[in-house]
Amino acid sequence: MINDFIIYGNGGHAKVVKELIQLIKGNIVAVYDNETLYDPLAFPDAQVVIAIGNNECRKAVSEKIKHPFATLIHPKAVVAKNAMVAAGTVILANAVIQEQAVIGKHCIIQPNVTIDHDASIGDFTIIYPNSYIGGEAKVLDNTNVPPNSFISRQTVFINTELV
């Protein structure tokens, strides 16, 4: 298991990511942002975590990165054995991801989020704290799910709207 991490971003979400990496005994070898430019040749064995809360910025940065992407899951999160979590996603404390849920690339699943069975979360999506995503619901790419949201079973959700 690769234990070296590069963090891209140095704002509020990066603070949370740094703490999570330290908690899992990871080694942060570099932090890049707009002032410290990313070097694709540095630390060739490290994985990158894009620690930027803005979905569009996270997507733009992901297209420039040459390193493999890390998937971070907080030790106090519960992820079912048959759930799928794509590269670059960060799942924070007390989140629950149920059986056969699918979480896309570079998502941020905040604390106390529940994603029920068979739900799907699109790429570059952030789900804010205390939200519930019902079974078989779909949250589309590049969506912000506000704090304390309740998304009913079998619904489609994009950018704070049911469709």
Phi and psi in degrees as GROMACS dihedral restraints (atoms count N, CA, C in turn):
[ dihedral_restraints ]
;  ai    aj    ak    al  type     phi  dphi    fc
    3     4     5     6     1   -72.8    20    10
    4     5     6     7     1   130.7    20    10
    6     7     8     9     1  -112.3    20    10
    7     8     9    10     1    -1.4    20    10
    9    10    11    12     1   -98.3    20    10
   10    11    12    13     1   133.6    20    10
   12    13    14    15     1  -128.7    20    10
   13    14    15    16     1   141.0    20    10
   15    16    17    18     1  -107.7    20    10
   16    17    18    19     1   131.8    20    10
   18    19    20    21     1  -104.8    20    10
   19    20    21    22     1   128.9    20    10
   21    22    23    24     1  -108.3    20    10
   22    23    24    25     1   111.8    20    10
   24    25    26    27     1   124.7    20    10
   25    26    27    28     1   148.7    20    10
   27    28    29    30     1  -146.0    20    10
   28    29    30    31     1    31.2    20    10
   30    31    32    33     1  -104.3    20    10
   31    32    33    34     1  -148.7    20    10
   33    34    35    36     1   -61.8    20    10
   34    35    36    37     1   -47.0    20    10
   36    37    38    39     1   -65.2    20    10
   37    38    39    40     1   -33.2    20    10
   39    40    41    42     1   -61.4    20    10
   40    41    42    43     1   -34.2    20    10
   42    43    44    45     1   -60.5    20    10
   43    44    45    46     1   -42.7    20    10
   45    46    47    48     1   -67.2    20    10
   46    47    48    49     1   -42.7    20    10
   48    49    50    51     1   -64.3    20    10
   49    50    51    52     1   -42.3    20    10
   51    52    53    54     1   -58.6    20    10
   52    53    54    55     1   -45.8    20    10
   54    55    56    57     1   -62.8    20    10
   55    56    57    58     1   -40.5    20    10
   57    58    59    60     1   -64.8    20    10
   58    59    60    61     1   -43.3    20    10
   60    61    62    63     1   -62.0    20    10
   61    62    63    64     1   -42.3    20    10
   63    64    65    66     1   -63.8    20    10
   64    65    66    67     1   -39.2    20    10
   66    67    68    69     1   -62.0    20    10
   67    68    69    70     1   -37.3    20    10
   69    70    71    72     1   -90.1    20    10
   70    71    72    73     1    13.1    20    10
   72    73    74    75     1    66.4    20    10
   73    74    75    76     1    30.7    20    10
   75    76    77    78     1   -82.2    20    10
   76    77    78    79     1   166.4    20    10
   78    79    80    81     1  -118.1    20    10
   79    80    81    82     1   117.5    20    10
   81    82    83    84     1   -86.0    20    10
   82    83    84    85     1   113.8    20    10
   84    85    86    87     1   -96.1    20    10
   85    86    87    88     1   -19.3    20    10
   87    88    89    90     1  -163.0    20    10
   88    89    90    91     1   151.7    20    10
   90    91    92    93     1  -128.2    20    10
   91    92    93    94     1   123.1    20    10
   93    94    95    96     1  -115.0    20    10
   94    95    96    97     1   150.0    20    10
   96    97    98    99     1  -155.7    20    10
   97    98    99   100     1  -162.3    20    10
   99   100   101   102     1   -66.0    20    10
  100   101   102   103     1   -21.4    20    10
  102   103   104   105     1   -96.5    20    10
  103   104   105   106     1   -27.7    20    10
  105   106   107   108     1  -115.6    20    10
  106   107   108   109     1    99.4    20    10
  108   109   110   111     1   -72.8    20    10
  109   110   111   112     1   143.4    20    10
  111   112   113   114     1   -62.1    20    10
  112   113   114   115     1   133.8    20    10
  114   115   116   117     1  -113.2    20    10
  115   116   117   118     1   108.3    20    10
  117   118   119   120     1   -67.7    20    10
  118   119   120   121     1   -14.3    20    10
  120   121   122   123     1   -95.1    20    10
  121   122   123   124     1   -15.7    20    10
  123   124   125   126     1   -77.4    20    10
  124   125   126   127     1   144.2    20    10
  126   127   128   129     1    50.7    20    10
  127   128   129   130     1    62.1    20    10
  129   130   131   132     1   -61.7    20    10
  130   131   132   133     1   -20.2    20    10
  132   133   134   135     1   -96.0    20    10
  133   134   135   136     1     3.0    20    10
  135   136   137   138     1   -87.5    20    10
  136   137   138   139     1   157.7    20    10
  138   139   140   141     1  -105.6    20    10
  139   140   141   142     1   149.9    20    10
  141   142   143   144     1  -102.9    20    10
  142   143   144   145     1   139.3    20    10
  144   145   146   147     1  -117.9    20    10
  145   146   147   148     1   122.8    20    10
  147   148   149   150     1   -87.3    20    10
  148   149   150   151     1   107.3    20    10
  150   151   152   153     1  -101.5    20    10
  151   152   153   154     1    62.8    20    10
  153   154   155   156     1  -128.2    20    10
  154   155   156   157     1   125.5    20    10
  156   157   158   159     1   -72.9    20    10
  157   158   159   160     1   -28.6    20    10
  159   160   161   162     1   -73.6    20    10
  160   161   162   163     1   122.5    20    10
  162   163   164   165     1   -59.7    20    10
  163   164   165   166     1   -46.0    20    10
  165   166   167   168     1   -66.1    20    10
  166   167   168   169     1   -40.5    20    10
  168   169   170   171     1   -64.9    20    10
  169   170   171   172     1   -41.7    20    10
  171   172   173   174     1   -61.0    20    10
  172   173   174   175     1   -40.9    20    10
  174   175   176   177     1   -65.5    20    10
  175   176   177   178     1   -45.9    20    10
  177   178   179   180     1   -61.6    20    10
  178   179   180   181     1   -42.6    20    10
  180   181   182   183     1   -64.9    20    10
  181   182   183   184     1   -41.0    20    10
  183   184   185   186     1   -59.5    20    10
  184   185   186   187     1   -29.7    20    10
  186   187   188   189     1   -74.8    20    10
  187   188   189   190     1   -14.4    20    10
  189   190   191   192     1  -100.5    20    10
  190   191   192   193     1   -15.9    20    10
  192   193   194   195     1   -78.2    20    10
  193   194   195   196     1   137.3    20    10
  195   196   197   198     1  -103.5    20    10
  196   197   198   199     1   -17.2    20    10
  198   199   200   201     1   -76.8    20    10
  199   200   201   202     1   161.0    20    10
  201   202   203   204     1   -68.9    20    10
  202   203   204   205     1   154.7    20    10
  204   205   206   207     1   -97.3    20    10
  205   206   207   208     1   138.5    20    10
  207   208   209   210     1   -86.6    20    10
  208   209   210   211     1   148.5    20    10
  210   211   212   213     1  -112.2    20    10
  211   212   213   214     1   122.3    20    10
  213   214   215   216     1  -111.5    20    10
  214   215   216   217     1   130.3    20    10
  216   217   218   219     1  -127.4    20    10
  217   218   219   220     1   119.9    20    10
  219   220   221   222     1   -60.2    20    10
  220   221   222   223     1   139.6    20    10
  222   223   224   225     1   -59.6    20    10
  223   224   225   226     1   -21.0    20    10
  225   226   227   228     1   -95.1    20    10
  226   227   228   229     1     7.6    20    10
  228   229   230   231     1   -88.7    20    10
  229   230   231   232     1   155.9    20    10
  231   232   233   234     1  -118.8    20    10
  232   233   234   235     1   118.4    20    10
  234   235   236   237     1  -121.9    20    10
  235   236   237   238     1   118.9    20    10
  237   238   239   240     1   -60.3    20    10
  238   239   240   241     1   151.1    20    10
  240   241   242   243     1   -56.5    20    10
  241   242   243   244     1   -37.0    20    10
  243   244   245   246     1  -102.6    20    10
  244   245   246   247     1    18.2    20    10
  246   247   248   249     1   -83.3    20    10
  247   248   249   250     1   152.9    20    10
  249   250   251   252     1  -116.2    20    10
  250   251   252   253     1   128.8    20    10
  252   253   254   255     1  -124.9    20    10
  253   254   255   256     1   119.9    20    10
  255   256   257   258     1   -82.2    20    10
  256   257   258   259     1   166.4    20    10
  258   259   260   261     1   -59.1    20    10
  259   260   261   262     1   142.7    20    10
  261   262   263   264     1    86.5    20    10
  262   263   264   265     1    -4.3    20    10
  264   265   266   267     1   -81.7    20    10
  265   266   267   268     1   145.7    20    10
  267   268   269   270     1  -120.4    20    10
  268   269   270   271     1   123.4    20    10
  270   271   272   273     1  -114.8    20    10
  271   272   273   274     1   121.9    20    10
  273   274   275   276     1   -96.5    20    10
  274   275   276   277     1   178.5    20    10
  276   277   278   279     1   -55.6    20    10
  277   278   279   280     1   140.3    20    10
  279   280   281   282     1    67.0    20    10
  280   281   282   283     1    12.0    20    10
  282   283   284   285     1   -75.5    20    10
  283   284   285   286     1   149.6    20    10
  285   286   287   288     1  -128.1    20    10
  286   287   288   289     1   122.2    20    10
  288   289   290   291     1  -115.3    20    10
  289   290   291   292     1   114.0    20    10
  291   292   293   294     1   -84.4    20    10
  292   293   294   295     1   174.7    20    10
  294   295   296   297     1   -51.5    20    10
  295   296   297   298     1   133.4    20    10
  297   298   299   300     1    58.8    20    10
  298   299   300   301     1    19.0    20    10
  300   301   302   303     1   -72.1    20    10
  301   302   303   304     1   150.8    20    10
  303   304   305   306     1  -124.5    20    10
  304   305   306   307     1   122.5    20    10
  306   307   308   309     1  -111.2    20    10
  307   308   309   310     1   125.6    20    10
  309   310   311   312     1   -73.7    20    10
  310   311   312   313     1  -172.6    20    10
  312   313   314   315     1   -72.9    20    10
  313   314   315   316     1   141.5    20    10
  315   316   317   318     1    55.7    20    10
  316   317   318   319     1    39.8    20    10
  318   319   320   321     1   -89.5    20    10
  319   320   321   322     1   158.3    20    10
  321   322   323   324     1  -121.2    20    10
  322   323   324   325     1   116.8    20    10
  324   325   326   327     1  -107.8    20    10
  325   326   327   328     1   106.6    20    10
  327   328   329   330     1   -73.9    20    10
  328   329   330   331     1   172.6    20    10
  330   331   332   333     1   -59.0    20    10
  331   332   333   334     1   146.0    20    10
  333   334   335   336     1    63.3    20    10
  334   335   336   337     1    30.9    20    10
  336   337   338   339     1   -95.9    20    10
  337   338   339   340     1   139.0    20    10
  339   340   341   342     1  -117.7    20    10
  340   341   342   343     1   126.3    20    10
  342   343   344   345     1  -115.6    20    10
  343   344   345   346     1   112.3    20    10
  345   346   347   348     1   -78.3    20    10
  346   347   348   349     1   173.7    20    10
  348   349   350   351     1   -52.9    20    10
  349   350   351   352     1   141.1    20    10
  351   352   353   354     1    63.7    20    10
  352   353   354   355     1     9.1    20    10
  354   355   356   357     1   -77.1    20    10
  355   356   357   358     1   155.5    20    10
  357   358   359   360     1  -129.6    20    10
  358   359   360   361     1   137.3    20    10
  360   361   362   363     1  -116.7    20    10
  361   362   363   364     1   122.4    20    10
  363   364   365   366     1   -70.8    20    10
  364   365   366   367     1   165.5    20    10
  366   367   368   369     1   -60.2    20    10
  367   368   369   370     1   150.3    20    10
  369   370   371   372     1    55.0    20    10
  370   371   372   373     1    44.5    20    10
  372   373   374   375     1  -113.5    20    10
  373   374   375   376     1   147.2    20    10
  375   376   377   378     1  -121.8    20    10
  376   377   378   379     1   132.1    20    10
  378   379   380   381     1  -115.3    20    10
  379   380   381   382     1   114.8    20    10
  381   382   383   384     1   -77.0    20    10
  382   383   384   385     1   165.7    20    10
  384   385   386   387     1   -54.7    20    10
  385   386   387   388     1   150.7    20    10
  387   388   389   390     1    64.6    20    10
  388   389   390   391     1    28.8    20    10
  390   391   392   393     1  -101.6    20    10
  391   392   393   394     1   152.2    20    10
  393   394   395   396     1  -122.9    20    10
  394   395   396   397     1   128.1    20    10
  396   397   398   399     1  -111.9    20    10
  397   398   399   400     1   115.9    20    10
  399   400   401   402     1   -69.7    20    10
  400   401   402   403     1   162.0    20    10
  402   403   404   405     1   -54.7    20    10
  403   404   405   406     1   134.9    20    10
  405   406   407   408     1    66.6    20    10
  406   407   408   409     1     8.7    20    10
  408   409   410   411     1   -74.2    20    10
  409   410   411   412     1   157.9    20    10
  411   412   413   414     1  -125.5    20    10
  412   413   414   415     1   125.5    20    10
  414   415   416   417     1  -108.7    20    10
  415   416   417   418     1   120.1    20    10
  417   418   419   420     1   -77.8    20    10
  418   419   420   421     1   167.0    20    10
  420   421   422   423     1   -53.5    20    10
  421   422   423   424     1   150.2    20    10
  423   424   425   426     1    58.5    20    10
  424   425   426   427     1    36.0    20    10
  426   427   428   429     1  -104.9    20    10
  427   428   429   430     1   144.3    20    10
  429   430   431   432     1  -104.4    20    10
  430   431   432   433     1   120.1    20    10
  432   433   434   435     1  -101.2    20    10
  433   434   435   436     1   113.7    20    10
  435   436   437   438     1   -62.9    20    10
  436   437   438   439     1   160.6    20    10
  438   439   440   441     1   -56.2    20    10
  439   440   441   442     1   146.9    20    10
  441   442   443   444     1    63.4    20    10
  442   443   444   445     1    25.8    20    10
  444   445   446   447     1   -79.1    20    10
  445   446   447   448     1   150.6    20    10
  447   448   449   450     1  -126.2    20    10
  448   449   450   451     1   113.1    20    10
  450   451   452   453     1  -109.6    20    10
  451   452   453   454     1   116.0    20    10
  453   454   455   456     1   -65.2    20    10
  454   455   456   457     1   161.2    20    10
  456   457   458   459     1   -54.9    20    10
  457   458   459   460     1   144.4    20    10
  459   460   461   462     1    58.0    20    10
  460   461   462   463     1    27.7    20    10
  462   463   464   465     1  -107.2    20    10
  463   464   465   466     1   165.7    20    10
  465   466   467   468     1  -115.1    20    10
  466   467   468   469     1   134.9    20    10
  468   469   470   471     1  -132.1    20    10
  469   470   471   472     1   131.4    20    10
  471   472   473   474     1  -144.4    20    10
  472   473   474   475     1   131.4    20    10
  474   475   476   477     1    44.3    20    10
  475   476   477   478     1    56.9    20    10
  477   478   479   480     1    65.9    20    10
  478   479   480   481     1    21.2    20    10
  480   481   482   483     1  -134.4    20    10
  481   482   483   484     1   141.6    20    10
  483   484   485   486     1   -80.4    20    10
  484   485   486   487     1   139.3    20    10
